[in-house]
Amino acid sequence: MRTIVLSLLLSLATLCLLVGCSKQKRQVVMTSAVRVAKDKKTMETWIRYRETHGAQNQFEVKAAERDGRLFIVEPGTRALVLGDAGTINGARLLRVGLLDGPNAGAEGVCFAAQTASP
């Protein structure tokens, strides 16, 4: 019986290694007041607005802020890196899950350059 239990535990441990169960998510801290968007498209809208200050882009940004698709996270907010979210104009985006602050529990994308290891 003991051999069967040990064999099962070894099999489960091997399976976890194969599918990545043991991977721990990296924790980061926001280094400044950071814009977090629910998706890459919303972040692209924010970048276009910053670059052009066009009326249409401003309208889209305000709508995203009202809907909660775009919000500001305070410096020092902790987050888990959930994965890579691509790039915008050569700048790398991270998909993060916020751990504290008023938006704790929310997920979104932010620029990797605005984060640091705790």
C-alpha positions as CSV (number, residue, x, y, z in Angstrom):
1,M,0.0,0.0,0.0
2,R,2.8,2.4,0.9
3,T,4.5,1.8,-2.4
4,I,1.3,2.6,-4.3
5,V,0.8,5.9,-2.4
6,L,4.5,6.9,-3.0
7,S,4.1,5.9,-6.7
8,L,1.0,8.1,-7.0
9,L,2.7,11.0,-5.4
10,L,5.7,10.7,-7.7
11,S,3.4,10.6,-10.7
12,L,1.5,13.7,-9.6
13,A,4.7,15.6,-9.0
14,T,5.9,14.6,-12.5
15,L,2.6,15.7,-14.0
16,C,2.8,19.0,-12.2
17,L,6.3,19.6,-13.6
18,L,5.2,18.8,-17.1
19,V,2.1,21.1,-17.1
20,G,3.7,23.9,-15.0
21,C,1.8,23.5,-11.7
22,S,4.9,24.6,-9.8
23,K,5.4,27.8,-11.7
24,Q,5.1,30.8,-9.4
25,K,3.9,34.1,-10.7
26,R,6.3,36.9,-10.4
27,Q,5.3,39.8,-8.2
28,V,6.0,43.4,-9.2
29,V,5.4,46.8,-7.7
30,M,4.2,49.8,-9.7
31,T,7.0,52.4,-9.7
32,S,4.8,55.4,-10.5
33,A,1.1,56.3,-11.1
34,V,0.4,53.8,-13.8
35,R,-2.4,53.5,-16.3
36,V,-3.8,50.0,-16.4
37,A,-6.2,49.0,-19.2
38,K,-8.4,46.0,-19.3
39,D,-7.1,45.0,-22.7
40,K,-4.4,46.0,-25.3
41,K,-6.9,47.8,-27.5
42,T,-7.8,50.2,-24.7
43,M,-4.1,50.8,-24.0
44,E,-3.5,51.6,-27.6
45,T,-6.4,54.1,-27.5
46,W,-4.7,55.8,-24.5
47,I,-1.4,55.9,-26.3
48,R,-3.0,57.5,-29.4
49,Y,-4.6,60.1,-27.2
50,R,-1.3,60.9,-25.5
51,E,0.4,61.3,-28.8
52,T,-2.3,63.3,-30.7
53,H,-4.7,64.8,-28.1
54,G,-7.4,64.3,-30.8
55,A,-11.0,64.8,-29.9
56,Q,-12.1,61.3,-31.0
57,N,-9.3,59.7,-28.9
58,Q,-10.2,61.8,-25.9
59,F,-13.8,60.7,-26.2
60,E,-12.8,57.0,-26.3
61,V,-10.4,57.5,-23.3
62,K,-13.1,59.2,-21.2
63,A,-15.6,56.4,-22.1
64,A,-13.0,53.8,-21.2
65,E,-12.4,55.5,-17.8
66,R,-16.2,55.7,-17.1
67,D,-16.6,52.0,-18.0
68,G,-13.7,51.0,-15.8
69,R,-11.6,49.7,-18.8
70,L,-8.9,52.3,-18.0
71,F,-7.8,53.4,-14.6
72,I,-4.9,54.7,-12.6
73,V,-3.0,52.6,-10.1
74,E,-1.0,54.4,-7.4
75,P,2.8,54.0,-6.9
76,G,3.7,51.1,-4.7
77,T,0.7,48.9,-5.8
78,R,1.6,45.3,-5.8
79,A,0.6,43.0,-8.7
80,L,1.2,39.5,-10.0
81,V,2.5,39.1,-13.6
82,L,0.0,36.8,-15.3
83,G,1.8,36.9,-18.6
84,D,3.1,38.8,-21.5
85,A,0.6,41.1,-23.4
86,G,2.7,42.0,-26.4
87,T,4.1,45.3,-27.3
88,I,2.9,48.8,-28.4
89,N,5.4,50.9,-30.3
90,G,8.2,48.6,-29.1
91,A,7.3,48.9,-25.4
92,R,6.5,45.6,-23.7
93,L,3.1,45.1,-22.0
94,L,2.4,42.8,-19.0
95,R,-0.9,41.3,-18.1
96,V,-1.1,41.8,-14.3
97,G,-3.5,41.0,-11.5
98,L,-3.6,43.7,-8.9
99,L,-3.1,42.6,-5.3
100,D,-3.9,45.8,-3.3
101,G,-5.3,49.3,-3.5
102,P,-8.8,50.3,-4.6
103,N,-8.6,48.0,-7.7
104,A,-7.4,44.9,-5.9
105,G,-8.5,41.8,-7.8
106,A,-8.7,43.5,-11.1
107,E,-6.7,42.3,-14.1
108,G,-5.3,44.4,-16.9
109,V,-2.3,45.4,-19.0
110,C,0.4,47.9,-18.1
111,F,3.8,48.8,-19.4
112,A,6.6,46.6,-18.1
113,A,8.9,49.6,-17.7
114,Q,6.6,51.0,-15.0
115,T,7.1,48.0,-12.8
116,A,9.9,46.8,-10.6
117,S,10.6,43.7,-8.5
118,P,9.6,44.3,-4.8
